Amino acid sequence: MRSTAANVSAYIEEQPDRWQSALRKLRALCRRELKGYKEGMAYGMPSYSRDGRTEIGFGSQARYLSLYVLKQPVLDAHRAELVGLSLGKGCVRYRTPDQIDWPVVERLLRESAGSGAKIC
């Protein structure tokens, strides 16, 4: 569901209670690992952009939380660590907050920030 929230804080506040803690933690990781990125809202969800291009985003859907890692080589390098989750070309879908492997998410963010790969 696309949000009309004006900022990331408002976006998190309008999400279901069961996801809010995970969304806050994800936001904190993004802000820590994505130095030089601009936090904003794009396509109705939180996004992190560099040089005007969104590279990372996340969004709460009806049945899952999506983490968008738009540098496909970075996501591809971690597919073995994400077995059992629903994966797309540039996205990881978590059905419950306890499925989130925080060290893997941290590595995805850190490696995305250091990667010169193009976004998919």
C-alpha positions, 0 to 999 in steps of 0.5 A, spaced: 500 500 500 502 506 497 503 511 503 502 519 503 506 520 509 510 526 508 516 523 512 519 517 514 517 518 521 510 519 519 510 513 515 513 508 520 507 511 525 502 509 520 504 502 520 501 496 524 504 495 531 507 489 529 512 492 524 513 498 527 519 496 532 523 493 526 521 499 521 525 503 526 531 499 527 531 498 519 531 506 519 536 506 524 541 501 520 540 505 514 542 512 517 548 509 520 550 505 514 548 509 508 553 515 509 552 521 504 545 518 502 539 522 503 533 519 506 526 521 503 519 518 501 519 515 494 513 511 491 510 512 497 515 508 502 522 510 505 528 511 500 535 512 501 538 516 495 545 518 492 546 522 487 539 523 485 538 515 485 534 511 490 538 505 491 535 502 498 528 503 500 523 499 504 515 498 505 510 495 509 505 491 504 499 487 507 502 481 508 510 482 508 515 488 509 519 489 503 527 491 503 529 494 496 536 493 495 537 496 488 544 494 486 543 487 484 550 484 485 550 486 492 543 482 493 545 476 489 552 475 493 547 474 499 542 470 496 544 464 500 544 467 506 536 469 505 534 462 503 527 461 505 525 468 504 521 471 498 526 474 493 525 478 487 530 481 482 532 487 487 527 485 493 527 481 500 520 480 503 519 478 510 513 475 512 514 476 520 519 481 523 522 475 526 525 473 519 529 479 519 536 477 520 539 483 522 547 482 521 545 480 513 541 486 513 547 490 515 551 487 510 547 488 505 546 496 506 554 497 507 556 493 501 550 497 497 554 503 500 560 501 497 558 498 491 559 502 484 554 497 481 548 500 477 541 500 480 537 495 477 
